Structure formats: structure tokens, C-alpha cells
């Protein structure tokens, strides 16, 4: 099949243009889809392992170019109306300057991605689930009161936004619904 394609591909004329017109977009699209699913596969592994509070690290760094994903499954939250939300934290260290991206990922009971909260710093991720609450502490947050604990209640569903208390202020995070 591939050899026939290569022979036909070399032939001049209309067939060459038609083949090129359909082949190039297909190759480009398949490359994009493969690149997008790597993180989704990693998340699926973390959800399947179902190990609460145990980080799973996917290390793909090359020389000075960082690419390290750390996923932690915090557990399930069951709302008043019996909806189940699975909470996963994501810390991604990437690039030559080793920048960090952190998020709180929310899934339903069937492991369907519902959306996320994009966080400012990698140490802003919650530490645990306690009943219907996602619990944050300030132990690793620079410049914050170490005694402040923030609890975000999911009893009535996914909060549209929440305030992460620090000291004389804090950060507001908004839920981004998955498309």
C-alpha cells in the first residue's frame, strides 16, 4: 500500500495535486492530535492508579530542556446531589528556564474531564480532600501566613471561582469549563 502511494505520489499531474491536497492536512492533523493526547494519557494513568496523595512523575526532559509532569490524585468529592468529582493536581515544569504551570483538574465519576483551575504557582495546589472540601495550606507559599488553611466547598457543585488566602490578600482562581 505504501509503495503504491509513493509511486503514485511521484507521478505528475492532477493525481499528485489531489493526493497532496488530502495527505498533508491528514499528516498535520494526526501530528497535532498525537501531541495533544500525551498529557491526557498521563492523566488517565494517574486516575487509574487511584493512589491518593502519591505523585506520579512523567520525566521527559532532554539535556537542559525541562519537560516534567507531576500528577497527584487527591481523591473524590461527593456533592449533596450525589455527583462525584475526582480531583487531580498537575505540576508541569517545562522549557530551558524551567517554568512551572500548575492546575487543579476536575473529572466526573466516568473520568471525563470537566475543566480546571489554572494556578499562579506550583506550590498553590491543594494538599488534600476532606469530605466535600478541597484543602490548601500555606506551608510552602512564600510570603504567606503559614497558619492559614483555605477550604473550598464542593457540596453544591464545582465553585465558579475561589479565593486562596495568603496574608493581607491572596489569589482568586476561576474554573475553566472544558470544551
Residue pairs with C-beta under 8 A, 6 or more apart in sequence:
5 19
8 15
8 16
8 19
9 16
9 19
9 20
9 23
10 16
39 69
40 113
42 56
42 58
42 69
42 71
43 71
43 88
43 90
43 105
43 113
44 111
45 56
45 71
46 56
46 71
46 72
46 73
46 88
47 73
47 86
47 88
47 107
47 111
49 56
49 73
50 73
51 73
52 73
52 74
52 75
52 129
53 72
53 73
53 74
53 128
54 72
54 73
55 70
55 71
55 72
56 70
56 71
56 72
57 68
57 69
57 70
58 68
58 69
58 70
58 71
59 67
59 68
60 67
60 68
60 69
61 67
61 68
64 96
65 95
65 96
66 93
66 94
66 95
66 96
66 98
67 93
67 94
68 92
68 93
68 94
69 90
69 91
69 92
70 90
70 91
70 92
70 93
71 88
71 89
71 90
71 91
72 88
72 89
72 125
73 86
73 87
73 88
74 87
74 88
74 89
74 126
74 128
74 129
74 134
75 86
75 87
75 128
75 129
76 84
76 85
76 86
76 87
76 109
76 129
77 84
77 85
77 87
77 129
77 131
77 132
77 133
77 134
77 154
78 84
78 85
78 132
79 85
79 132
79 154
79 155
79 156
79 157
80 132
80 155
80 156
81 157
83 108
83 109
83 157
84 108
84 109
85 106
85 107
85 108
85 114
85 154
85 158
86 106
86 107
86 108
86 109
86 111
87 104
87 105
87 106
87 107
87 126
87 129
87 134
88 104
88 105
88 106
88 107
89 102
89 103
89 104
89 105
89 125
89 126
90 101
90 102
90 103
90 104
90 105
90 116
91 100
91 101
91 102
91 122
91 125
92 100
92 101
92 102
93 99
93 100
93 122
94 100
94 101
100 121
100 122
101 118
101 122
102 118
102 119
102 121
102 122
102 124
102 125
103 116
103 117
103 118
103 119
104 116
104 117
104 119
104 125
104 126
104 134
104 173
105 113
105 116
106 113
106 114
106 115
106 116
106 117
106 158
106 175
107 113
107 114
108 114
113 178
114 158
114 177
114 178
115 158
115 175
115 176
115 177
115 178
116 175
116 176
116 178
117 162
117 173
117 174
117 175
117 176
118 173
118 176
119 125
119 171
119 173
120 171
121 141
123 140
123 141
123 142
124 136
124 141
124 164
124 171
125 136
126 134
126 135
126 136
126 152
127 135
127 136
127 137
128 135
129 135
130 151
132 153
132 154
132 155
133 151
133 152
133 153
133 154
134 151
134 152
134 154
135 149
135 150
135 151
135 152
136 149
136 150
136 151
136 152
136 164
137 146
137 148
137 149
137 150
138 144
138 145
138 146
138 147
138 148
138 149
138 165
138 166
138 167
139 146
141 166
143 166
143 167
144 166
144 167
145 166
145 167
148 165
148 166
148 167
150 162
150 163
150 164
150 165
150 170
152 159
152 162
153 159
158 175
159 175
160 174
160 175
161 172
161 173
161 174
161 175
162 172
162 173
163 170
163 171
163 172
164 170
164 171
164 172
164 173
